[in-house]
Amino acid sequence: MCAKDEAQDAEGLRDDPVLNRVGQDAPGDKLPSERTLSSELDIGRTALRQVLAQLANERFINAHDRSTCRVSGGSGVPTPSDLPAWQIHGSRRIYENRWVNLDLVDVEPPCVERFEHHVVRLHHVAITAVVDDQNRVLMLWRYRFVPQQWGWELPGGIVDAGEDPAATAARETEEETGWRPAKVEHVVTYQPMIGMVDSPHGIFVARGATHVGEPTDAEEAGHVAWVPLDEIPGLMSEGKLMSSGTIVALLQPLSPRPTAARQAVPHAGDTAWTPCGSPPALPSEGGFAPGPTRRVQGGPGIGRSALPRWLARTMGRYC
């Protein structure tokens, strides 16, 4: 099965001494030229370019021009450190109940007179994208009365007092869908309306789930379905993904990442093979026949000294 193949390949790669150096070499290193790599690895330019193109597509390296590639993560984004912050002089609550609180906060922005700003304070919530081995995501088709609209959402809900948000993510998924997710992993916590609303949204992902029964949360349950990830961009463009939490959570399984299925070099004479969820093999170039589509795993931080050996090992392993 695809999931088993992926786990076996990942286990073998973790034991490799070169890949264990990932992150130890300085990000931002400039890679050797195509001519140098081709000579060191004793491979043709076409094969090398296909591997480098895939590494760039998976964001392991950045192509600055036709002849210069660097390992991702070297420059980063500079963060200004000398800008003044808003001053907060006090806060008073003007409305309070179990679900929502409303405060007036006495603030003073730089170079602006003090004024009172409304702040809505809501609960911390957790949202989960559960993806199965067929690259489908667990979703609910729901009606929301505020926008008076039907749409697809991911399961999620309020983090109870003292509860671990990861536990909330798993609990809410099971209550709303009847599927118990495998281990949930935290991706990011963000604020959806940061200018006026305080409502931390914790985003989690899980790979696989077990069906344990019918949904138990009648208020939040909707039509439960496994939606192919390939359909998500279309649903987004049609306006059928309503909540920001759903959209943010779906960015992670939709984006390239080191644990996703990868491509390697097509090899002359091999039979084309594509594992579940992988893109098709790269097209032939200069008579180079299409071959197997396999995973190449690694990550940002592969330095100049490690990359040639990593490429050599990768092509030796899969070609």
CORBELCOR-V746296 format. One record per pair of residues at least 6 apart in sequence whose ideal C-beta (glycine too) atoms are under 7 Angstrom apart, sorted by the first residue. I is the first residue (numbers start at 1). J is the second residue. D is the distance in Angstrom with one decimal. If there is no record, write none. Layout:
i = (I,I)
j = (J,J)
d = (D,D)
This chain:
i = (1,2,2,2,2,3,5,6,9,9,10,13,13,16,18,18,18,18,19,19,21,22,22,22,22,23,25,25,25,25,25,26,27,27,27,27,27,27,28,28,28,28,28,29,29,29,29,30,30,30,31,31,31,31,31,32,32,33,34,34,37,37,38,38,38,40,41,41,41,43,46,46,46,47,47,50,50,50,51,51,51,51,52,52,54,54,54,55,56,56,57,58,58,59,59,60,60,60,60,60,61,61,61,61,62,62,62,63,64,71,71,71,71,72,73,73,84,86,86,86,87,87,88,88,89,89,89,90,91,91,91,92,92,93,93,94,94,94,95,95,100,100,101,102,102,103,103,104,104,105,105,105,106,106,107,107,107,108,118,119,119,120,120,121,122,122,122,123,123,124,124,124,124,125,125,125,125,125,125,125,126,126,126,126,126,126,126,126,126,127,127,127,127,127,127,127,127,128,128,128,128,128,128,128,128,128,129,129,129,129,129,129,129,130,130,130,130,130,130,130,131,131,131,131,132,132,132,133,133,134,135,135,135,135,136,136,136,136,137,137,137,137,138,138,138,138,138,139,139,139,139,139,140,140,140,140,140,140,140,141,141,141,141,141,142,142,142,142,143,144,144,147,149,151,151,151,152,152,152,152,153,153,153,154,154,154,155,155,155,155,156,156,157,157,157,159,159,160,165,166,166,166,169,169,170,170,173,173,174,174,175,175,175,176,176,176,176,177,177,178,178,178,178,178,178,179,179,179,180,180,180,181,181,182,182,182,182,183,184,184,184,185,185,186,186,187,187,187,187,188,189,189,189,190,190,191,191,192,192,192,192,201,203,203,205,205,215,215,229,229,232,232,235,236,241,258,258,258,261,261,261,261,262,262,262,263,263,263,263,263,264,264,264,264,264,264,265,265,266,266,266,266,266,266,266,267,267,267,268,268,269,270,270,272,272,272,272,273,273,274,274,274,278,280,281,281,281,284,292,294,296,298,302)
j = (133,133,275,276,277,133,275,295,295,297,297,19,297,313,306,309,310,313,298,310,306,298,299,301,302,301,301,302,303,305,306,303,71,72,73,74,300,301,70,71,73,74,75,70,71,303,304,68,70,304,61,69,70,304,307,304,308,67,45,48,48,308,44,45,48,308,308,311,312,315,285,286,288,265,288,265,266,282,264,265,311,315,61,69,262,263,296,61,62,63,256,256,262,72,256,72,298,299,300,302,69,70,71,72,69,70,72,69,70,300,301,302,303,300,300,301,110,107,108,109,107,108,105,107,106,108,114,106,103,105,106,103,104,101,103,102,103,104,101,102,120,122,121,118,120,119,121,116,118,116,117,119,114,116,114,115,117,114,196,196,198,196,197,198,197,198,199,158,159,159,165,200,202,156,157,158,159,199,201,202,156,157,159,165,168,169,172,202,204,154,156,201,203,204,245,246,249,154,155,156,169,173,181,184,204,206,137,154,205,249,250,252,253,137,138,173,179,181,206,209,137,205,207,253,208,209,226,208,276,276,228,229,276,277,226,227,228,229,227,229,250,253,155,177,179,209,226,152,153,154,225,227,153,155,176,177,222,223,224,150,152,222,223,225,150,151,153,222,150,151,242,242,242,240,241,242,227,235,240,241,242,243,246,245,246,249,172,173,176,177,172,245,168,172,220,165,168,168,202,184,186,204,184,204,181,184,179,181,180,212,215,216,217,215,217,220,221,215,224,211,212,213,214,215,224,209,210,211,209,210,212,206,209,206,207,208,209,206,204,205,206,204,205,202,204,203,204,205,252,203,200,201,202,201,248,199,200,199,201,244,245,245,248,249,252,253,221,224,253,254,250,254,241,247,247,297,298,299,275,277,278,295,295,296,297,279,281,282,293,296,294,296,314,315,318,319,315,319,281,282,284,288,289,290,291,291,292,319,288,289,289,291,292,281,290,291,292,292,293,280,281,293,293,293,290,291,293,290,318,318,314,310,310)
d = (6.9,5.6,4.9,3.7,6.9,4.4,6.2,6.7,5.5,7.0,6.3,5.4,4.9,6.8,5.4,5.2,5.1,6.4,6.1,6.8,5.2,5.9,5.0,5.1,5.6,4.1,5.9,6.4,2.4,6.9,5.7,6.2,5.3,6.4,3.4,4.2,5.9,5.2,5.6,6.2,6.8,1.6,6.1,6.4,4.9,4.8,4.6,6.5,5.3,6.9,6.6,4.5,6.7,6.4,6.1,6.6,6.8,6.8,6.0,6.1,5.7,5.9,6.9,5.6,5.4,4.9,6.1,6.0,4.9,6.6,5.1,5.3,4.9,4.7,6.9,5.4,6.9,5.1,6.8,5.4,5.9,7.0,6.9,6.4,6.6,4.8,6.6,4.8,6.9,5.0,6.7,4.7,6.3,5.6,5.9,5.9,5.9,6.6,6.0,6.8,4.8,6.5,5.8,6.0,6.7,5.3,5.6,5.2,6.5,6.4,6.5,5.8,6.5,4.1,4.2,6.2,4.4,5.3,6.5,5.0,6.9,4.3,6.3,5.7,4.2,6.5,6.6,4.5,5.1,4.6,6.8,6.7,5.4,6.2,5.3,5.5,6.9,5.7,6.7,4.0,6.5,5.9,4.3,6.6,5.8,4.7,6.4,4.5,6.2,6.7,5.0,5.2,6.4,5.7,6.9,6.7,5.1,4.3,6.4,6.3,6.2,6.3,4.6,4.6,6.5,6.8,3.8,4.4,6.7,4.4,6.8,4.6,6.9,5.8,6.2,5.6,6.4,7.0,5.5,7.0,5.8,6.9,5.6,4.6,4.1,4.2,6.5,4.4,6.2,5.3,3.4,6.3,5.7,6.9,4.2,6.9,5.1,6.2,5.8,6.2,4.3,5.0,6.3,5.9,4.6,6.0,5.7,5.6,4.9,4.3,5.9,6.6,5.6,6.6,4.1,6.2,6.7,4.8,4.6,5.0,5.3,6.9,5.9,5.0,5.8,7.0,6.3,6.6,6.3,6.2,6.6,4.9,6.8,3.9,3.9,6.1,5.3,6.7,5.5,5.8,6.9,6.5,6.9,5.8,5.9,6.4,6.0,4.8,6.6,6.0,5.9,4.8,5.4,6.4,6.4,6.7,3.9,6.6,5.8,6.6,5.8,5.2,4.1,6.7,7.0,6.7,5.5,3.8,5.2,6.9,6.1,6.7,6.3,5.0,6.3,3.8,6.7,5.9,5.5,5.6,6.4,5.6,5.0,6.9,4.7,5.4,5.4,4.4,4.3,5.4,5.5,6.1,6.6,3.9,6.8,5.1,4.5,6.9,4.3,5.2,6.3,6.4,4.7,4.1,5.5,5.3,6.4,5.0,4.8,6.5,6.6,5.1,4.2,5.5,5.1,5.0,5.5,5.8,4.8,6.2,6.2,5.1,5.1,4.9,6.7,4.1,6.8,5.5,6.0,4.9,4.9,3.7,4.6,5.2,5.8,4.4,6.3,6.6,4.3,7.0,4.6,6.3,5.5,6.6,5.7,4.5,6.4,5.8,5.1,5.1,5.4,6.6,4.7,5.6,6.4,6.7,6.3,6.4,5.8,4.5,7.0,5.0,5.7,4.7,5.5,6.3,3.8,6.8,6.0,6.2,5.6,6.2,5.4,6.8,5.5,6.1,6.7,4.5,5.9,5.4,4.0,5.4,4.3,4.1,6.5,6.5,6.8,6.1,5.4,6.9,4.7,4.9,6.0,6.9,4.4,6.8,5.4,5.3,5.4,6.0,6.9,6.4,6.5,4.8,3.6,4.0,6.8,4.1,6.4,4.7,6.7,3.6,5.2,5.6,5.3,6.6,6.9,4.9,6.4,6.3,7.0,4.7,5.2,6.8,4.7,6.5,4.5,5.4,6.4,4.3,5.3,6.2,6.0)
